[in-house]
Amino acid sequence: MHIIIFILVIINNSLASAQNYGNWYEIDSMNIARVGHAMVVLPNGDVLVSGSEADSIQSSAEIYEFSTGKWRYTTPMNVPRALHNLVLLNTGKVLAIGGYKEQSCELFDPQTETWTITDSIPTFRFNGQSVTELSDGRIMVTGGFYVDTTTWDFIILKNVDIYNPITERWVQGTPMQLERTEHTATLLNDGRVLVTGGETNNFTTSQCEIYNPNTNSWELTGNMQEERSDQAAIRLNNGNVFVSGGSNESPILKSCEVYSFNMNQWFSASDLLVFRTEHRIFYLSKYDQLMIVGGGLLAFGPDTWEMWDPNQLIPIYYESFPINQIIVDNIIQFPNENIFVSGGWEFLYNPMPVFWPSSRSWIFDITSNVTQNNNDQKYFSLNQNYPNPFNPSTTISYTLQSPSKVELKIFDLLGKEISSLVNDYQIEGEYKINFNAKNLSSGIYYYRLTVMETEKSNGITFQQTKKMILLR
């Protein structure tokens, strides 16, 4: 009976892929490759990116203009930064907070595109902090770590710093009960902030605490069911907080749990479809679903994303990112709920992983009508096989926007290559490939399309993996 139920669940999830959740579109690349940069959506909807540690810590900044579909340089920051934060304030300005070994802060005025030094953050940090906008518009920074260069001790912090956009000054808040880094801090419906997990004193914790901004005080609350750091968290529409994945010392987790706002208690949820850490969660109101992105690298393919039902707390769909690009801090959500990825690390297994900084940018458009503003922007797509489930044959179709080297391969559930259907140069156009599984047993299989444009020199242009089910 359990096997039958499992198969039915998989079929249901697979059929859900016929739904059009949206598509990833590659847009104009940034002017330079960036890693450790920060991104924010400006009041007019454009994107501001600043800093990098790709080859050295940099001060450069650029803006993606939706009206032109192009990136352009803007005024550089006054101070080179990496691993910093950009926050849009309720004043319309953008606050650049610290960075690696940096306490200085500055304000970007979108009207004049100028940076002005503002009050420095009181606490010295390397990284690992959490940044939260409070209900009154103040910005709270919690925890993090630094390394004592005298003793080389790893110092985890319980410090709390709060920035007031009106006075443009930082004050130190009451410290947390525990030292924390790589934790989450989520604004609750009543204006308090729930802080979960993280690393503390060289071990991973399940302990949580809540900050009350009215009293500037912290109170320990119920522990999570599992110790975790580098997890992702999001407040659900019902006021509860959903937490997924992360790591526990060395293992990467796919377990999930939810904090009941009314009961002040944690409950288990379904597992993620893959192990994830340092990933992100976004809410898509169009589907009333959660989109969980990144942090789930496979040994043979790109990073992935999955869709979740926030009411039943179960996964319903899974797919890979178009190319081998690590998704960590290089992702944001627009007010229209589209998802934006830019820069970070690209990689290729050949046969060992090779990494390089990326300048490439992508939009996940839930409306599926991103405007292509120039002829240089190209798209590739891989469709769901039809029929699915199938027995014994199915058709796999894909679209090439330019002449490319193409590979289409079939893998089993463990990632073992079963068949190579295409390995050739092909011109632009739509292709339909028949796959006959007469010699295979019933089960879940994956097909992966890899595209390498002939004019590209940096490896894979597009790569996507989809699931199909053979039922005899």
C-alpha positions in Angstrom: 0.0 0.0 0.0 2.8 2.4 0.8 4.4 1.8 -2.6 1.1 2.5 -4.3 0.6 5.8 -2.4 4.2 6.8 -3.2 3.7 6.3 -6.9 0.4 8.2 -6.9 2.1 11.1 -5.1 4.9 11.1 -7.6 2.4 11.0 -10.5 0.5 13.9 -9.0 3.7 15.9 -8.6 4.8 15.1 -12.1 1.4 16.1 -13.6 1.7 19.4 -11.7 4.6 20.2 -14.0 2.2 20.8 -16.7 1.1 23.9 -14.8 2.9 27.0 -16.1 4.6 28.3 -13.0 6.7 30.6 -15.1 10.0 30.5 -16.9 13.6 31.5 -16.4 14.8 34.0 -18.9 18.4 35.1 -19.3 18.7 38.9 -19.6 21.7 41.3 -20.2 24.8 40.3 -18.2 26.4 42.7 -15.7 29.3 44.8 -16.9 31.7 42.8 -14.6 31.5 39.4 -12.9 30.5 39.7 -9.2 30.7 37.4 -6.2 29.8 38.5 -2.6 27.9 41.5 -4.0 24.6 42.9 -2.7 21.4 43.7 -4.6 18.2 45.7 -4.0 15.2 46.7 -5.9 15.0 50.5 -6.3 11.7 52.5 -5.9 11.2 52.6 -9.7 11.6 48.9 -10.0 15.2 48.8 -11.4 17.9 46.8 -9.7 21.0 48.2 -7.9 24.0 46.0 -7.5 27.2 47.0 -5.6 30.5 45.6 -4.5 32.2 42.3 -5.2 35.0 40.0 -4.0 35.5 38.3 -7.4 39.2 39.3 -7.7 39.4 42.0 -5.0 36.9 43.9 -2.8 35.4 46.5 -5.1 33.4 49.7 -4.8 31.8 49.6 -8.3 28.0 49.7 -8.7 25.6 49.2 -11.6 21.9 49.4 -12.3 19.7 47.2 -14.4 17.2 49.3 -16.3 14.0 47.5 -17.3 13.2 50.3 -19.8 16.3 49.4 -21.8 16.9 45.8 -20.8 20.5 46.7 -20.1 23.0 47.1 -17.2 24.9 50.4 -16.8 27.4 51.6 -14.4 26.4 54.1 -11.7 28.4 56.1 -9.2 30.7 53.8 -7.2 30.4 53.5 -3.5 32.8 55.6 -1.4 34.2 52.4 0.2 34.9 49.0 -1.4 32.6 46.3 0.0 31.9 42.6 -0.2 29.5 40.5 1.9 27.6 43.6 2.8 23.8 44.3 2.7 21.8 46.7 0.7 18.4 47.7 2.2 15.7 50.0 0.7 14.7 52.3 3.5 11.2 53.9 3.9 12.8 57.2 3.0 13.4 55.9 -0.6 17.2 55.8 -0.1 19.3 52.6 0.0 21.5 51.8 3.0 24.7 49.9 2.4 25.6 48.2 5.6 29.2 47.3 6.5 30.7 44.3 4.8 33.7 42.0 5.3 35.9 43.7 7.9 34.0 46.9 7.4 31.9 49.0 9.8 31.3 52.1 7.6 27.9 52.6 6.0 26.6 54.8 3.2 23.4 55.9 1.6 22.5 55.8 -2.1 20.1 58.4 -3.4 18.3 56.9 -6.5 17.3 60.5 -7.6 20.8 61.8 -7.9 22.6 58.4 -8.0 25.1 59.5 -5.4 26.5 57.8 -2.3 26.9 59.6 1.0 28.7 58.3 4.1 26.4 57.8 7.0 26.8 56.6 10.6 29.0 53.5 11.0 27.5 50.3 12.4 28.7 49.9 16.0 29.7 46.2 15.7 32.7 44.9 13.8 31.8 41.8 11.7 33.1 39.6 9.0 29.8 38.0 7.9 27.0 35.7 9.1 24.7 38.5 10.4 20.9 38.6 9.8 19.2 41.9 8.6 15.5 42.6 9.4 13.3 45.6 8.7 11.2 46.3 11.8 7.5 47.3 11.5 8.4 51.0 12.1 11.0 51.0 9.3 14.1 50.7 11.4 16.7 48.2 10.3 18.0 45.6 12.8 21.2 43.6 12.4 21.7 40.6 14.7 24.7 38.3 15.4 27.4 37.4 12.9 31.1 36.6 13.5 34.6 37.9 13.2 38.1 36.3 13.6 40.4 37.7 16.2 43.6 38.2 14.2 45.7 38.0 17.4 44.5 34.7 18.7 42.8 33.5 15.5 39.7 32.6 17.5 36.4 32.5 15.8 34.2 34.9 17.7 30.4 34.5 17.4 28.4 37.6 18.4 25.2 38.2 20.2 25.3 41.9 19.4 22.3 43.8 18.0 22.5 47.1 16.0 19.5 49.1 15.0 19.5 51.9 12.3 17.0 54.7 12.3 16.3 56.0 8.8 15.0 59.3 10.1 17.9 60.2 12.3 20.4 58.3 10.1 22.0 56.9 13.3 22.8 53.5 14.7 22.1 52.5 18.3 23.0 49.2 20.0 20.0 47.2 21.0 19.8 44.7 23.9 22.1 41.7 22.9 20.5 38.4 22.1 20.5 35.6 24.8 22.8 33.5 22.6 25.7 34.2 20.3 24.6 33.4 16.8 25.8 33.4 13.2 24.2 31.9 10.0 20.8 32.2 11.8 17.4 33.6 10.6 15.4 36.6 11.9 11.8 36.8 10.8 9.4 39.6 11.5 6.2 38.3 13.1 2.7 39.6 12.6 2.7 41.5 15.9 6.0 43.3 15.2 8.2 41.0 17.2 11.2 39.2 15.6 11.7 35.4 15.7 15.4 34.4 15.6 16.1 30.7 14.9 19.1 28.4 15.2 22.5 29.2 13.8 26.0 28.5 15.0 26.7 29.4 18.6 30.0 28.7 20.4 31.1 26.3 17.7 28.0 24.1 17.6 24.7 24.2 15.8 21.7 25.1 18.0 18.0 24.5 17.8 17.3 27.3 20.4 15.1 30.2 19.3 14.4 33.6 20.9 12.0 36.5 20.2 12.8 40.2 20.2 10.2 42.7 21.4 11.0 46.1 19.9 8.6 47.9 22.3 10.6 46.8 25.3 14.0 46.3 23.5 14.2 42.8 25.1 14.7 39.2 24.2 13.0 36.1 25.4 13.9 32.5 24.8 11.1 30.5 23.1 10.5 26.9 22.1 13.4 25.0 20.5 13.1 23.8 16.9 12.9 20.1 16.6 16.3 19.9 14.9 19.5 21.8 15.2 20.2 23.8 12.1 22.2 26.7 10.7 22.1 28.4 7.2 18.4 27.4 7.0 15.8 29.5 5.2 12.7 30.9 6.9 9.6 32.8 5.8 6.4 34.1 7.5 3.3 32.4 6.2 0.0 34.2 5.6 -1.4 32.6 8.7 1.3 34.2 10.8 3.3 31.0 11.3 7.0 30.7 10.3 8.2 28.0 8.0 11.8 26.9 8.3 13.6 24.5 5.8 16.9 22.8 5.3 20.2 24.1 6.5 23.1 22.2 8.0 23.9 20.5 11.3 27.6 20.5 11.8 28.5 18.8 8.5 25.3 17.1 7.1 23.0 19.1 4.9 19.4 18.9 5.8 16.1 18.5 3.9 13.9 18.4 7.0 11.4 21.2 7.5 9.3 22.5 10.4 6.9 25.3 11.2 6.5 27.6 14.2 3.0 28.1 15.4 2.5 31.8 16.2 -0.5 31.1 18.4 0.8 28.1 20.2 4.4 29.2 20.5 5.5 25.7 19.4 7.3 23.9 16.6 5.7 21.2 14.4 7.2 18.9 11.7 6.5 19.4 8.1 7.3 17.4 5.0 10.9 17.1 3.8 12.3 19.2 0.9 12.7 17.2 -2.3 16.5 17.7 -2.1 19.0 18.6 0.6 19.4 22.4 0.8 21.5 24.9 2.7 22.0 28.7 2.3 18.8 28.7 0.1 16.0 31.2 -0.2 12.2 31.0 0.1 9.7 33.4 -1.7 6.0 33.6 -1.6 4.1 33.7 -5.0 0.6 34.9 -4.3 -0.5 34.1 -7.9 -0.3 30.5 -7.1 -0.5 30.7 -3.2 2.7 28.7 -3.2 6.2 29.0 -1.9 9.2 28.9 -4.2 12.3 27.5 -2.6 15.4 28.3 -4.6 19.1 27.2 -4.5 21.3 25.5 -1.9 20.7 22.1 -3.5 23.5 21.3 -5.8 23.6 17.9 -7.4 26.7 16.0 -8.2 25.9 16.0 -11.9 23.8 19.1 -12.6 22.8 22.7 -11.8 21.1 24.1 -8.7 17.4 23.5 -8.3 14.1 25.1 -7.2 10.9 23.6 -5.9 7.3 24.7 -5.3 5.5 24.1 -2.0 1.9 24.3 -0.8 2.1 26.6 2.2 -1.2 25.3 3.6 -0.6 21.6 3.5 3.2 22.2 3.9 4.1 19.7 1.1 6.3 19.9 -2.0 4.4 19.8 -5.3 7.0 20.5 -8.0 10.7 20.4 -8.7 13.0 21.7 -11.5 16.6 22.7 -12.1 18.0 26.1 -12.7 18.9 26.7 -16.4 22.7 26.7 -15.9 25.3 25.7 -13.4 25.1 28.8 -11.3 25.3 28.7 -7.5 22.3 30.5 -5.9 23.0 31.9 -2.5 23.0 35.6 -1.8 22.6 36.6 -5.5 18.8 36.4 -5.6 16.0 38.9 -4.8 12.3 39.2 -5.4 10.5 42.1 -7.1 7.3 43.7 -5.9 5.5 41.9 -8.8 6.9 38.7 -7.2 9.2 37.8 -10.1 12.6 36.4 -9.0 15.9 37.9 -10.1 19.3 36.1 -10.0 22.6 37.8 -10.9 26.3 37.0 -10.6 27.7 34.5 -8.1 29.7 31.5 -9.1 29.3 29.4 -12.2 30.8 25.9 -12.3 31.4 23.0 -14.6 32.3 19.4 -13.8 35.2 18.3 -16.1 35.4 15.9 -14.3 36.2 17.8 -11.1 34.3 21.0 -10.4 35.8 24.2 -11.9 34.4 27.5 -10.6 34.5 31.1 -12.0 32.8 34.4 -11.2 29.7 35.1 -13.2 28.2 38.2 -14.7 25.1 36.5 -16.0 21.6 37.5 -14.9 18.2 35.7 -15.0 14.6 36.5 -14.3 12.0 33.9 -13.2 8.8 35.5 -14.7 5.6 34.1 -13.2 3.6 35.8 -15.9 5.8 34.2 -18.7 6.0 37.4 -20.8 9.3 39.0 -20.0 10.0 41.5 -22.7 13.1 40.9 -24.8 14.4 44.4 -25.3 17.3 43.7 -27.6 18.1 41.2 -30.3 21.2 39.9 -28.4 19.1 38.3 -25.6 18.5 34.7 -26.4 16.3 32.1 -24.8 16.3 28.3 -24.7 13.7 26.0 -23.3 13.1 22.4 -22.4 9.5 21.2 -22.3 7.9 18.5 -20.2 7.8 15.2 -22.0 4.5 14.0 -23.5 2.9 11.7 -22.6 3.9 11.6 -18.9 3.6 9.1 -17.3 4.4 7.0 -20.4 4.8 3.4 -21.6 7.1 2.7 -23.4 7.7 5.8 -25.6 7.5 9.5 -25.0 8.5 12.7 -26.8 10.9 15.2 -25.5 10.9 18.7 -27.1 13.1 21.7 -26.8 13.8 25.1 -28.5 17.1 26.5 -29.6 17.3 30.3 -30.2 20.7 30.0 -31.9 23.1 27.4 -33.4 24.5 25.4 -30.5 26.2 22.2 -29.4 23.4 20.1 -27.8 23.4 17.2 -25.4 20.2 15.4 -24.4 20.8 12.6 -21.8 18.6 10.3 -19.7 19.5 9.5 -16.0 18.0 7.2 -13.5 17.0 8.2 -10.0 20.5 7.8 -8.7 22.0 10.0 -11.4 23.5 7.2 -13.5 23.4 8.0 -17.2 21.0 5.6 -19.1 21.0 7.0 -22.6 22.4 9.8 -24.8 19.7 10.9 -27.2 21.5 13.9 -28.7 25.1 14.8 -28.9 25.6 17.1 -31.9 25.5 20.7 -33.3 22.0 21.9 -34.2 20.7 25.1 -35.8 18.1 27.2 -34.1 14.5 25.9 -34.1 12.2 23.5 -32.3 13.1 19.8 -31.9 11.2 16.7 -30.9 13.1 13.6 -29.8 11.5 10.2 -29.2 12.6 8.2 -26.3 11.8 4.5 -26.1 12.2 2.9 -22.7 11.2 -0.7 -23.7 14.2 -2.1 -21.9 13.8 -0.1 -18.7 11.7 -1.0 -15.6 9.0 1.2 -14.2 10.2 4.2 -12.2 11.3 7.8 -12.1 13.8 9.0 -14.7 15.3 12.4 -15.5 16.2 14.0 -18.8 18.8 16.8 -19.1 19.3 19.2 -21.9 22.7 20.9 -22.1 23.3 23.8 -24.6 26.6 25.3 -25.5 26.4 28.2 -28.0 29.1 28.0 -30.5 30.1 31.6 -30.0 30.3 31.2 -26.2 33.7 30.4 -24.6 32.7 30.1 -21.0 31.0 26.7 -21.1 27.4 25.9 -20.7 24.8 28.4 -21.9 21.7 26.6 -20.8 21.1 23.4 -18.8 17.8 22.1 -17.5 16.7 18.8 -16.0 13.1 17.5 -15.8 11.5 14.4 -14.3 9.5 11.8 -16.2 7.8 8.6 -15.1 7.7 5.2 -16.8 4.6 3.1 -15.8 4.2 -0.4 -17.2 
